[in-house]
Amino acid sequence: MARQVAFAMQLPPLSEEQEGRVRRYGQEHCEEIRLAKGEGATVFAGILTTAFSNKKTAQNAFGINLKAWKITRPKYTRDWYRELSLDEYFAEFRGVVRVLGRRMQEQVSYTVNRASWMGVYNSNVRANAVTAKANEVIAMAKAEASAKAASNERALKRLAAIVNRPQKACFDALVEPIRQRHQECAAMRREDCHSHIAAQTRARGEKRKAELEHEALLRSSWKYREKIQLEKIARERKEQAANVAASYENRKRKAEQQ
């Protein structure tokens, strides 16, 4: 585990721009920083993320940074840079507002988010357990209600059978004649259907036979062909005369209407 070193540095009063530079340094290189402002001086303290190898190296590094930040280091001041233990640091700067560094902010955010997630997870687990128990109770209640309804239905059927038994005995004597009558009617309908189908079959057979005989006579007898031709001519003349008469009557009726 890396060694954590706290420090305290005495500086002159800082402008807003200089204070912003100090805070940016603390955000990148410190776990946290604290700025204790007093009359004519500002104490810059914090906990380094990565400790310097020794105090001399730390003083040189901070001296270069102060020069870059345009902050004049106090002259003729002993211990302007001090290294403190964590207990000394927290005791001396108790009550001073702390500013967390970037890494510490990430750790705090991670811890808070994890705690929130764990809280939500545990809440969901408890809610699911309650929901499952409630569903189990509802399922048991539905099963009991269904069993009770089935039992009531069976009891009602048995009661109805007992009550209707005398009435059923009276109707049984009438059921058999009615059943026989229905069977006779169904048999008659079947016979009628079969007879109708047989008659249609015979009619189609006779028609086909007549057609075959007609075709045979047409092929073999010229007298039969002549007879058929004469009958056709007579039929066409009769139809033509009827058409002429209907046309004449139609023109006559239209002339009378005009």
Secondary structure as the mmCIF struct_conf table of DSSP 4:
data_model
#
loop_
_struct_conf.conf_type_id
_struct_conf.id
_struct_conf.beg_label_comp_id
_struct_conf.beg_label_asym_id
_struct_conf.beg_label_seq_id
_struct_conf.end_label_comp_id
_struct_conf.end_label_asym_id
_struct_conf.end_label_seq_id
HELX_LH_PP_P HELX_LH_PP_P1 ALA A 2 GLN A 4
STRN STRN1 VAL A 5 LEU A 11
HELX_LH_PP_P HELX_LH_PP_P2 PRO A 12 SER A 15
HELX_RH_AL_P HELX_RH_AL_P1 GLU A 16 HIS A 29
STRN STRN2 CYS A 30 GLY A 38
TURN_TY1_P TURN_TY1_P1 GLU A 39 GLY A 40
STRN STRN3 ALA A 41 LEU A 48
BEND BEND1 THR A 49 THR A 50
BEND BEND2 SER A 53 ASN A 54
HELX_RH_AL_P HELX_RH_AL_P2 LYS A 55 ALA A 68
TURN_TY1_P TURN_TY1_P2 TRP A 69 LYS A 70
HELX_LH_PP_P HELX_LH_PP_P3 THR A 72 PRO A 74
TURN_TY1_P TURN_TY1_P3 LYS A 75 TYR A 76
TURN_TY1_P TURN_TY1_P4 ARG A 78 ASP A 79
BEND BEND3 TRP A 80 TRP A 80
STRN STRN4 TYR A 81 LEU A 84
HELX_RH_AL_P HELX_RH_AL_P3 LEU A 86 GLU A 92
TURN_TY1_P TURN_TY1_P5 PHE A 93 GLY A 95
BEND BEND4 VAL A 96 VAL A 96
HELX_LH_PP_P HELX_LH_PP_P4 VAL A 97 VAL A 97
STRN STRN5 ARG A 98 LEU A 100
HELX_RH_AL_P HELX_RH_AL_P4 ARG A 102 SER A 220
HELX_RH_AL_P HELX_RH_AL_P5 TRP A 222 GLN A 257
#
